Structure formats: C-alpha cells, structure tokens
Amino acid sequence: MAAVAACCDLSMERVLGMKFADFIEVDAIRAELAAVDKESVISELVDSLVAAGGVKEDEKGHIVEAVMKREELGSTGIGRGVAVPHTKHASVDRLVGTVGISREGVDFNSLDGEKVMIFFLLVSPLDRPGDHLRALENISRQLRDATFCRFLRQAKTVEDIKLLLEEADESQL
C-alpha cells in the first residue's frame, strides 16, 4: 500500500480510507438520545456537536435546517435500524460527526420502515466533498457488519461506543 501511495502521490489515509477517529467528535457521542422524532434527533445530535466545540452555537439552527432539507430529498434511514443524516455546510472548516443511540428507536422514514436506533450525523465543509464521501463510505462499510451494529445498539455508555469505534478503526489496518 505504501508503494501505491508513494507512487501516486496519495496519502495513506486516502488509500486506506477514513477512520472514525478522523471525524467523530468523541465528546459529542450520545449513548442515550432523548429525542423521539426525526427533527429532534438531528437537533439533539447537532447540540452535542456544539457542546463538543465541533460546530458554532450560532450556526446550530442553520445546520439542523440543512440536514432536514437533505432529508426531504430522501431519508438517510438506510435500514436495519440505522440512519446517517448528513449535510455540507459553510460554517464548518473540517468534517465533524457524532454517534447517537436511541433505546426506543425513532421513526425516521427509513427505507425498510423500521425504527432507527443508531445514528451517525456528519457535517462537512462545502469544499471538501472527498472527505464527506470517504466518511460516508467508512460508516456504510462498518454498518454492513451485523456484529458491529448489534454491539452499538447494546452499548450503554459513551465509553462503550468509543471503544467500538476504535476497534473498527483498528480492524482497517
């Protein structure tokens, strides 16, 4: 891999893909979401990014609005209890994301009609579409692993979720 990266002037990150550690704001992870509907889930996750310093507080409403506008194009509830709401926004200068778990599940107009329990929220800069796509690819690759999803749903604490994300990152090496 290193030879491919050197030969083609690519960083190892671009060859191997993006890791959760590259974009998940650990302090924004929520092990127990209180939200009960789509917009409140998005708002709660954006609030967590604000609290962690990943998003400016005065931009919260604009980001929630942008994510909801993206949801109008088609639900990011991809099935099997998972949703990946995301948007590109001028107020961020780097890709930021978080994870939230809902114990009861939330109706998210998911493709399979099931309630969503696992949420990955992404906000990326307008001028970094590659980062946005690599993060989405990483999330979707990990979410294809039924064991990873089961452990995420069972996670009781932020520390549990953080450890699962770290293990997923290590499995990419």
Protein Blocks (a to p, Z undefined) as FASTA:
>chain_A
ZZmmmmnopafklmnopafklmpcfklpcfbdfbfbfklmmmmmmmmmmmnopacfklmm
mmmmmmmmmmmnopcbebjhiacdddddfkbcbdcddddddfkopaehiaklpacfbdcd
ddddfklmmlmmmmmmmmmmmmmpmklmmmmmmpmbfklmmmmmmmmmmmmZZ
